[in-house]
Amino acid sequence: MAETIQLEKSILAALKNSDDWRTLELASLRNLLREINSSVAAASISLLTDAILNLSAEGLLSVQKQDYTAHPVPFDPQRRNDETYRSAFFTRDSFQLRLTHEGRRTLGFLPPEKASDDHFDDKIPTLYRAKYFEPDLEGAVKEAGERGEPLSLLMLDLDHFKTVNDTHGHPIGDEVLRGCGEIVAKHVRGKGKAYRYGGEEFTVFLPNFGLNEGIAIAEETRRSIEAAVVSSRNLHITASVGLACFPEHATVASELIKRADEAMYRAKALGRNLVRVSGESENIQSPTREVARREPTPGGLSDEEVRDIRKTYFRGGRPECPRDGAILEIRKFETMAQRTPTLLVRCPLCGLSQITEGSS
């Protein structure tokens, strides 16, 4: 899994200098990857195409191919497991890749383009090393201030982890750490950056995530860790999470860390397996809390935004929400009276929901 994640990050970084479609063959893609991270350039064709399709499925990368009529044909995700189709798409002639808006946002959370394995933790290769955390956070806070955007910081600590090591031994403890680290990385991917802060503690920062959105990620991550079976001993473990936001709770990185850390320790003091927000009331009765999302912008989509979404969809692309860049969920409805279908457009992040009528 760590090898795949490294490969996917390198593919994104290799495409960062192109705003348009990049025409490639597997050999030329390998040459680009060799400049970014030589250790992944020798990946098998299967691993390489899996990485491309994983990025496409997550809305970070668009994939297409020119057919004999010179019209672009997007990769059909329904045929991902069809080896003949995959081989024809990626190994016969060239194909085209382009970063989506979400992919470009993700690039902001990648290490420098010459990054190596040194950026990632030895025991949990899905997470960044602690030594990069504070400099990265300082840069993210500065950028958030310049853009007038929020930023959420999470501090996570595994509950009763010492008992795991004392009872089952350190090798099993390492398996628990890796399993939980992968859960944290999965929930943060494409949204922010996750680090192993030390011991059994993780940190996450989420640029352009306000308080409610930070709570959503924190709560989803806490629940996933609680529900997971980790290690070869099939162990269960929980996590306590503290959350602080820029600029509500602090305007400098060091103070933001302090406030999130204090909130995390309050979660432990109040019974563990909790998400606590810096400075909130302590009258909390349950380890669960409502998972709130961004509210949709009033007024819905403009006519121009509707036209762009419909055009992208009917050309085989993956339309993005004009509010936050998330990949839109679209359901198509066709009637005999309409030449083009009606679309129900939903954004999974901001809650936007709108019907766009087809033409008669």
N, C-alpha and C positions, 0 to 999 in steps of 0.2 A: 504493500500500500504506500509506503514512504517513497519508493522508487517512482510510482505512478504520480504522486503529488509533485515530486521534484520535476518530473517530465512535463506535467501540465503547466507548472509555473514558468518553466523555461520556454515553452511554446508561446505563452502570453507575452513574455519579455521579448522574444524574438520578433514579434509582430508590432512592437510598440511604435516604431518609426513610420508606419504606413497608416494613413487615414482611410485608404480605399482598399479594394480587394487586392490581395497579394497572390499572384499566380505562382504556383510551386509544383515541384515534383518531390517525391520522398527524399531523393538525394540532395536537392537544394535545401529542403527543410532541415536535413541533418547538418548541412554546412552552417546554417544559421544557428542551430542549437549548439554546435561545437564552439561557437564564439561566446555563447552565454554560459554553458556548463558542459564541458567536454565529457563528463561522466554519463550524461544521458543521451549523447548523440548516437551511441551504438545500440540503442534500444531496438528490439525486434519490430518488424512491421506490425505485428499484432498489438504490441504495447503502444506503439506510436499512434496507430489509428484509434485504439481504445482511448488514449488521452485526448485526441482531437474530438472524438464523439462525446466524451465526458464533458468537455468544456462547452460543446454545443448544447448538450442536454441541460446544462446549468445556465444557459443564456449568456455565456461569456464570449462565445465565438460563433460566427456564422460560417457555414461550409457550403460550397456549391461547385458545379462543374459546367463548363461550356459543352453543349451537345452539338450534333452535326449541323443544326440550324443556327448555331452561334447564339442561342438563347441560354441564359443561365438556368441550371436545374439544381435546386437545393438537395442536399442529402436527405433521403427518406428515413426518418428515425424508426419507422415501423420495420424496416429491413436491416436494422443494425446487426442482427445475428445471422443474416444471409451472407455466408462467406463469399459466394460467387459475386454478389452485388458489391460487397465491400471491396473485393479485389479489383473489380472493374473500375470502381469509382476512384480508388487511390493509387493503383499501380499502372493503369493504362492512361498514358498521356498525363496532362497536368490537372490539378484541381485548384480551387481558390479558397483562401481563408481571409476573414476580416474580423477584427475585434468589434464587439458590440459596445454600446455605451457602458453597460455594466462591466464588461471586460476592461475597459479603459479605467473605470473607477478602481477595479481590483489591482491594476498595475501600480496604483499609488501605495499599495500595501506590500509590494514585492521588495526584496533586497536589491542592492545595486546590480546593474546588468552583468557584472563580472562575478556575481555571487557564487559561493561554493558551499560545500556541506558545512563549513565552519559556522554558517549563520543558524544552523539548526541544532537543537539539543541532542546530546549523545543518546540519552535513554528514550526520549520522545521525539523522534525525527519529524513529526507533524507540527511541532511547535518551535518557535524561534528561541534562541538563547537569551538568558536574562540580561546579559551585558548590552544587548541592543535595545532593551525596552525603554529605559529612560530617555536616551537620545531620540529614539523614534517618537515617543510620546510628546516630547518637547516640540519637535517639528510639527506633529499633528495638531497640537494645541495652538501653536503660532498660526498655522494655516487656517484653522477653524476661526480664529479671531479675525484674520484678514478677510475671510469670506463671509463673516457674520453667520456662521453655521454652528449648530450644537456639536457636542462630542460626548459620548458615554464611555466611562471606564469601569470595568468589572474586575474584582479581585475574587478568585475562587480558591477555596481550601477544602481538601478532602477530609471528611469527618472520621475520627478514630483511626487514622491511617497507621499510627504507631502500633495499634493492636494487630493490624494485618501483618506487619513485619515481624512482630513478636510471636504471633501464633503460627504463621505460615512460612516465614523466612523472607529474606530480602529478594530472592529471585521472583517469588510470587508477587511481592510488593512492586517490583519493577513492571511486571505484567499488568498489574492494576493501574499503575501510572500511565503506561502506554495506552491502555484501553480508554481511560478517562481523557487523556490528552487528545486522542483521535476524536472523541465525542465533542470536545471543546472546539477543535479545529474545524470539524464538520459544520457546526452551527455558526461559526464566525466567517467561514469561507465566502469570499465575494462581498463581505460587509466591513471587515476590519482586519485586525492582526492579533494573533494569540501567541503568548510566550509561556515558557516554564519559568516561573519567577524564583523558585527555590524549593527544595524538598517536595512537598505535595501541594504546592501553591501555584496557581496559574493566574496570568493577567491577560486582559483583553481590552483593546480600545476600538471604538466604533465611530469613525468620523461621520458627521451629519446624521447621527442618531440622537434624538431627543430623549427626555426622561421616559416616556411611555414606551418608546421603541427599545430603549435599553433594558427596561424591565421585561419586555417581551423576550428578548434574546436570553437574558439571565434566567428567566423562569423556564423557558424551553430547554435550556442547557441543563439546569438543575434537575428537571423532570427526566430528561434522557439519561443522565448519570444514575439517578435513583432506579430507573427501570432496567438498566443494562445489566447483563451478566458478564463480568470481567474476570480474566485470568483463566488458566487451565483448571482451577479449583472451583469455577463457577460461583465466584463471590459476588455479593452485592455491596455497594457502598453509596454513600450520599455526599453531598457537597454543600457548604455554606458559601453564600455569595454576597459581596458588598458592592454597591453601585454608587458612583458619584458622577455628576454631569458638569460639563463646561457649557455655559458660564454660571449656571445656577449655584453650584456649590463651591467652585474655585475657578480662578482665571489663570493660574500658573500650574505647570505639570506637577511640581513637588507637592503642592497643597492638594491637588486632585488625588494623587496617590494616597496621601494621608487620610483624606476623607473617605475614600473607598475602602481602605484598610480598616479604619475604625468601624465602618458599617458592616464589614465582614465579621469582625470580632463580636459585634452586637448580635449578629445572626447566630453565632456559636453560643453566646451567653444566653440567648433566648430559646435554646433547644436544638440548634443545628438543623440542617436540611431546610434552610430558609434563604430567601432573597430579602436583603435589607437595603434601604435607600438612605443615603447620608442625611441625618437630621430629621428623619420621619418620626412620627409618634410611635411609642413602644406598645400601644394598645393593639397588639396583633394576636389574633386568636387561632390562626391556622397556618400551617406551613405553605399553603397554596395561596395564590393571589391572582387576580384577574390579569390576563394577558392582553394589554391594550395595544392597538396599532395606530398609526398616523391617521388622522381624519382626512377624508377627501376634501379637496379644495372646492368651495361652493361654486355653483354655476356649471359644473360638468365640463365636457370637452367643447372646444370651439369648432366651428365648421372646418377650419383648416386642419386642426388636429384630427378630426374624424376622417377627412380625406386622406391624410398621410397614413393613418392606421389602416384604413381599408386598402389603400394602394399597396402598402408593405405586405399585408396579409395575403392578398390575392396574387401577389408575385412570388409567394412561397417563403417570405421572410418571417421574422418573429418580431412583431410590433412591440415597441417599448412604451411604457407610461410616460407621458410628457411631464408629469409631476415629479417622479422620483427615479425614472430610468429602469424600473422593474419590468421584466417580461410579462406582457399582458396575457391573461387567460381569455380565450375567445371561443364562443359556441356559435355555430352557423345554423341558420334556419332558412329553408327554401320554400317558396310557395309558387304555384303555377302563375300567379298574377305578377310576379316580379322577375325581371331579367337578371338581377344580381341579388344574392342572398342578404338577409338581415343578419347582423352580428350582435351578439351580446358580449360586451367588452367589460372585463373585470381586472382590477389591479390587486394582486394578493398582498401588497404592502400598504398602500394608502387607502384601500377600501373603495376606490372609484368603481362605479357600476353604471353602465349606460348602454342602451340599445341604439344601434345605428341602422336606420332603415335602408333596405336595398332600393334600387331604382325600378320603376314599373315599365 
